[in-house]
Structures are given as C-alpha cells and as structure tokens.
Amino acid sequence: MSGPGGGAGWAAGAGADDEQVTRWARLAGAGDQPAAAAFVRALQGPVWRFLAHLAGPGEADDLTQETFLRALRSLPGFAGRSSARTWVFSIARRVAVDHVRTAVTRPRTAALPDWQAAAEGAGMAEPGTDDGVVLRQLIAGLAPERREAFVATQVAGLSYAEAAQVCGCPVGTIRSRVARAREDLVAAWHADSRPTRSRRAG
C-alpha cells in the first residue's frame, strides 16, 4: 500500500457517498470481496492523509495498512450505527494513538500541501509563498487533542458530529478544540513567522 500519489488505485472509488461506502462495508462483512475492495479504495486516500497529519507522512503507509487490516477483520461485526467512514476514521485514530504510545518519540509533521491550504484559508499564509515551511515547525506545538480535532474537521473533511464520534467526545468539545487550535496556530505564526520575515525584509 502506498500514498495517494502512488497509483490510480487511490483514486478509484473517489466520489462515493457515505451511504454507498456503508453498503460496501456491510456487503464486505458478509464476505463480498469486490465490495471489500471498493470499500478500501473509497477510504484509503482520506485515511492516509488523516494519519499523515497525526503521525507523519513517513508513517502513514504502514498505519493506513494497519487501519484497514483492523477494519477488514472487524467488518463482520460492523452494525452500521454510524457511517462506515466515521467508523474507519475511529479505527485510524486508535491506530495512530497506539503508534504514538509505542514509537520512539520524534517530531510529527504534516504534509505541506494540506497545511498550506488550511493556513491560507485561515489567513495565516499567502498563496504562492513558502510560509508553509514555517507552519510545519508550528504544528508540533499543538496539543494532540487540538491537532486531532483540527485535522479531522479541516483536513479530513469530517463534520463536527463525525469528528466527535471519531475522537470520542462531545461535539462542543470538538468545536472548542478546533477554535483553540486555530488560535494556537495564529499566535505561534505571529510570534515565530512575522519577525523572521521582517528580518529578511530588512
């Protein structure tokens, strides 16, 4: 298994809605192998990006594979009380937590393109600049819970309700964590990046 740029297989199944993905999950749980393949293709790209932000791009391939190994083993018991997408992101989060607990401690960075886009959207970076390089150094300073909520909603595209299910906390907590993550990033950006650019300008 490879990252999103590794082949056309990552794009296959793109555009499938949550209901279709959940149908595939139920069919896969009953032993339908083509449905299992479609289920994985539809979700592995978003899951890879989610894990790249939580544990680092260098770890994302292995953690994505582990996520789907766990998911496929558990599909026969999938009850469909939530969407299959939310269910898989919950598994991915547990995989990331397990990895962080057992791995050698090291800085965790996010894939630059997604963070650059998020930063531009938040007004922390200007399109076409190298400001994203600075952001990669700031992300490690976010509290894990805030980074998790921010990535789930702003990068992975989960709703606040879905992120609450994935993270196992109330929706209000997710909203608070995302707001505080934005504040932390903006504060760190102004503290660390602006003086640097001023010195370069001078």
CORURSUL-V353577 format. One record per run of one state. SS is the DSSP state (alpha for helix, beta for strand, coil for the rest). FROM is the first residue (numbers start at 1). TO is the last residue. If there is no record, write none. Layout:
BEGIN
SS:FROM:TO ; SS:FROM:TO
END
This chain:
BEGIN
coil:1:3 ; alpha:4:6 ; coil:7:7 ; alpha:8:10 ; coil:11:17 ; alpha:18:29 ; coil:30:32 ; alpha:33:55 ; coil:56:56 ; alpha:57:77 ; coil:78:83 ; alpha:84:102 ; coil:103:111 ; alpha:112:121 ; coil:122:130 ; alpha:131:139 ; coil:140:143 ; alpha:144:155 ; coil:156:159 ; alpha:160:167 ; coil:168:170 ; alpha:171:201 ; coil:202:202
END
